[in-house]
Each structure stands twice: as structure tokens, then as C-alpha cells.
Amino acid sequence: MTPSANELPASEENFAEMLEESFGATDRLEGTVISGAVVAIENDVAVIDVGLKSEGRVPMKEFSDRGSAAELKIGDTVEVFLERMENAQGEAVLSREKARREESWTELEKSFTDGDRVTGMIFGRVKGGFTVDLSGAVAFLPGSQVDVRPVRDVGPLMGSEQFFQILKMDRRRGNIVVSRRAVLEETRAEARNELISNLHEGQVLEGVVKNITDYGAFVDLGGIDGLLHVTDMAWRRVNHPTDVLSIGDTVKVQVVRVNSETQRISLGMKQLESDPWDGVDTKYPVKTKFKGRVTNITDYGAFVELEPGVEGLVHVSEMSWTKKNLHPGRIVSTSQEIEVMVLDVDPTRRRISLGIKQCDDNPWASFAESHEEGTIISGEIKSITEFGLFVGLDGGVDGMVHLSDLSWEKSGEQAISEFEKGSTVKAKVLGVDVEKERISLGIKHLTEDPFASAKDFKKGAIVTCTVTEILGGGVNVTFGDAMMGFIRKSDLARDRGEQRPDRFAVGDKVDAKISTIDAASRKVTLSIKTLEIATEKEALAQYGSSDSGASLGDILGAAMKARGDQPAGDDGDAAADDGGDGDGKKKVAKKAAPKKAAAKKAEGGDDDEAAAAEEKPKKAAAKKAAPKKAAAKKTAKKADADDKPADATDSD
């Protein structure tokens, strides 16, 4: 029978308690870091005695630092992590790696809490970033947190001690995220503040070109970057910063502006050189010619370099006297050396206006000197527009013939349709405006103005006209020296039945009275009707009255006989001896009816004349109540009148 603990002797009781206490303490050691001594090194394994009933084995690589061999010898005291008391072989399970990690985690947690930086080494690359050894603890470094700017090659950073800032830490999951960029930004901010506080405008510094853009270059001034704008690199025009600088160049710059709030620094290189614009108005006086090189061409002109750093603008309007609406690139080319004249200098705004065409003679002034007003020229029609013709002239200039200067007789729209582009025309110089670069020409001025003879005619004058055109509303006629006129339909005859334009033919000659002369519109209107009425009144006043019982034909016949004239027909040949046509015979019958015509009237041959002849006696009889004897007397008188014009012909 085994005795109980209470029944054991004192010595045995103490041993049991010590053994139980030893086992209990040993059980609590698992999962902690303990110290041990290296008792042996077998191949790549170190045998370590940690005071347990058996030793443990740890690979030698766990004692080595990243990238270096392990420096361990027998007798060294090391700290290891006890994972288990023993394994299947009865050996203690130890780990130097986990011991270091536990120590590191404790220190990292304190640094994370205090916000301190930690040191580590980048030793591997993983998806999205890199792995960092933080004194045994492995952390993740995202690719965006390596530097303030994207880094293409991380090789120079690997294997070297770096400072990092812990961004996130989870001990339970074993997750640590660090950033090198945060450390650099903080360092740069400190350096920037210190540097900016010591900077002032006009200070000259040396820096290294770090980056080049289209608008300038960034220069590292020793922890802080400044912008060197492309316009501040040289006094001359710089098309691109790469024409002057390259990445890595050491340059001397001057501080142009410092903004302490935004911490921006503007730098300049050209400020270290003398300003070529000093005294530019003295070096380049107005109206002086110089040679220059075309440096840039735009839509509105070309820039010409007179000397390094001094450029002037030749506006497109100052490039050529005659070439208008052309792109400057079609007149000059980049790098071409040309002669220019200084038109204006503004040193304050650093602008010089130049001209190319001023170096040549003004063709407009030359034309004005060689062609006085009234000179007749000939040229080719360059273009036809809605307001006139453009004619090419000597010296490359163009003159314009306005619509109103094409023809005396026709409207502008009608006259311009007769011209074709490329044809040669003659014209008279009407005026030259050198300042506005305009030459006025006239084609109609090559001939005399037919309306000029209108001053020889007055309103109410009787003229002989020639029919030139038959229209629905009347007829166009000419009279005098090619004077043109118009007779309205209502003015073609006194009788309404005779007011027909188709009664006339082109070439017919008629007498008419001038009704109006409008010099502004160049129009003359005439009237046959007015002439007939005036002739009738005159005949009645001189040779009789209708109250006496005489017909209009009797009175007109007497008037014709007294003057010894033959009545005028519509075609101008009313005389019977000339064998006039039917219309002429009708006119004779109207004004002075011969015996044969009177007989036909009595028989009803001409209804209108017969009606008029019968109406007159009836009115006279009604007024005076004359007996039948008066009618017989009238017949006798008419017979006497009919016997006089024996050469009259029958009018049908």
C-alpha cells in the first residue's frame, strides 16, 4: 500500500513538493522567451540547454542577420522562444526567430504608441510592395510609401538601414504596415521650413535639376525644390527647357520669388545676366532697318530676333503690301533671315513692332504717282463680287470697279453679268487712296454720259423720239444725243383705244413732249398724249373754235395749210408722195382729213372720226337752236375744205 503525502517522512515530503512545483513552473514556460546556453553546434543546428530535462535544437540561420552569416559559438548565452516542452523525440522545441519577434513587437508597440520612427531593412519584394525587417518583426511596405515620388528602381534601397513610420499594427494577426514616404515628407518639411526661413529674393544658389516639364524645370536646392520657369531660363526665346537643361545638371540660379505660405520658390537663370532690353529704344530707333532671324510663327504674325534676348513682332498686316489674308507661314519661314523696319518700341512692355513691307516701295503710292486721275488702264478681272469687279493692275495691286460705275444705261446687276473672270477690260482711274490702299476705277466713264445732254432739254420741250423697246407698260425711246426716255402706256395717245404699246415697232419715230427730267434717277418721261392735247388747244385758239361748228379736222387742216407743213405720222413718213403706211394715213386723217377721207367719214368709213364730226354740229345746234339751213351751210363749208388738199391719200 502506497503511503499518502501526509504519511511520508519529512524528507520525502519536501522532494515531492519541489518536484510538483518544478513541473508546474515548467508548464508555465511554454510560449515565453527564455535564456539558454549553446552546448554544441552540429552541422547547421545549435544545441541549446534551457534548463529543462532535455536540450533543444535551433537552426543556425535563425541566429544570422538579414544578408549576413550567423556569429555563434559554444558557450554563448542566447534567448529563445519555448514553443513546447518536448516533441516526439523528447527534445524541447525552441525558436530564435520567434524570440526576436516577441522582443521586437514589444518595442514596436511602444514606438507606435509614441509615434516614434523605427529602423528596418527592405529585404524582399511582394505583390503591391516590399517586406521590411524591423529587428525580427516582418512588416509590409506599400509601393506608394517608398518615396515622395514614384521610384522605378528600389535596388539601391534594399539591404540598407532605413527609417520608417508605423502606419498600422495588429499583434494578434501579426500585421504591421510601415511608410518610408512619411519619414521623407517630415524630413523635407523640416528642411524646407528651415531653408525657406533663410531664403530671400535675389539670393544666388546652386542646385541640381531633378525633373523637366514642358513649362520649366524643378531644381533641388538641398532638401527643397524650386521651379525654374522656361521664360526665366534665358533672355532669348526658349522653345523647350530641354534646349537649355538636362536632368542632373548643376545650375546656378537666383531666387526670384519666395512664398512662405505655399512654400513655393521661383528661380531664374537669366537674372544672372545683363538685361538686353536696357536702352533698347536707343539701339533700335523707329523707321530704321535691321536684319533679324524668324524664331516663331503664329496665326497673327511672326517673331523676329534682333539680338539674343530681344525679339519683335511682325504683324500679319505688316508683311506684304499686296498679299492679303495669307497665313504668315506662307510668307516667311522659321530660321529665315529677313530685313525688317522698326515701327514702334515700348521698353516698358518689352515690345517692338516690326514691318517687312515697309522695306519695299509702297505700290499704292507708286501707282498714284504714275497714274493720275482720268488715266485709262487695262487689266485682268481677278474676281467678281456682289458689289463690283476687282481688276489686277501694275505693281501687284488691285483696283475695284463698283456696280454703279459699269454702265450708263444698264443697272449694275445687268451690267456685271456681261463680264467674266480672267477677261481683260479697260477702265478709267477715278481715284487713288494710298492710306486705305484703294483704287477706284470706272468702265462707263470711258464713254460720254448720255444724260449730260439733258441740260439741253427742258420740261415741256417737244422732241422726235425713236422707239427702242416695246414693254407691257409703255415704250422705251431715245432722242437727242442718245438720251433715253420712257413713254407710259397711258401717255401713248389721247384716245384710250389707241393707248396700246403693240401699235408701235422698234425703229418707229414719234413726236412727244417731255414730262419730267429726274437727274438723280437719270430718268426722262415723255408723253404723246400731252402733245396731242397741246396741239389741239393751239389750233383751236388760232384757227377756230368748236363753237363755230367747225370740226377738229377742219381746224387742224387749216393750221397745216397755214404753216405749209405736212402732218407727222407714227413712222415719220406721213406725206402721201412718200407712200406712207396705214398708221401714217390714220394720222393724216386725224389732223387734216382730205376730201376722200371726208367722204368716207360720211359713209361711216372711220367710226371714231365720223362720230366726232357728227357730235360737234349737234352740240352747236342744241345751243343755238339752228335750223336746217345751218346744216346745209356746214356741208358747203366742208366741201370747200375738202377740195384744198388734193394730194391726200385714203386712210383705211
Secondary structure, DSSP 4 states (H G I P E B T S, - for coil): -PPPTTTS-HHHHHHHHHHHHHHHHHHHHTTEEEEEEEEEEETTEEEEE-SSSS-EEEEGGGGSPTTS-----TT-EEEEEEEES--TTS-EEEEHHHHHHHHHHHHHHHHHHHT--EEEEEEEEETTEEEEEETTEEEEEEGGGS-SS--S--GGGTTSEEEEEEEEEETTTTEEEEESHHHHHHHHHHHHHHHHHH--TT-EEEEEEEEE-SSEEEEE-SSSEEEEEGGGS-SS--S-GGGT--TT-EEEEEEEEEETTTTEEEEESGGGS--TTTTHHHHS-TT-EEEEEEEEE-SSEEEEEEETTEEEEEEGGGS-SS--S--GGGT--TT-EEEEEEEEEETTTTEEEEESGGGS--HHHHHHHHS-TT-EEEEEEEEEETTEEEEE-GGG-EEEEEGGGS-SSS-HHHHHTT--TT-EEEEEEEEEETTTTEEEEESGGGS--GGGGGGG--TT-EEEEEEEEEETTEEEEEETTTEEEEEEGGGS-SSGGG--GGG--TT-EEEEEEEEEETTTTEEEEEHHHHHHHHHHHHHHHH--GGGT--HHHHHHHHHHHHTPPPP-TTS---GGGT--HHHHHHHHHHS--HHHHHHHHTTSSHHHHHHHHHHHHHHHHHHT--HHHHHHHHHHHHHHHTS-TT-----
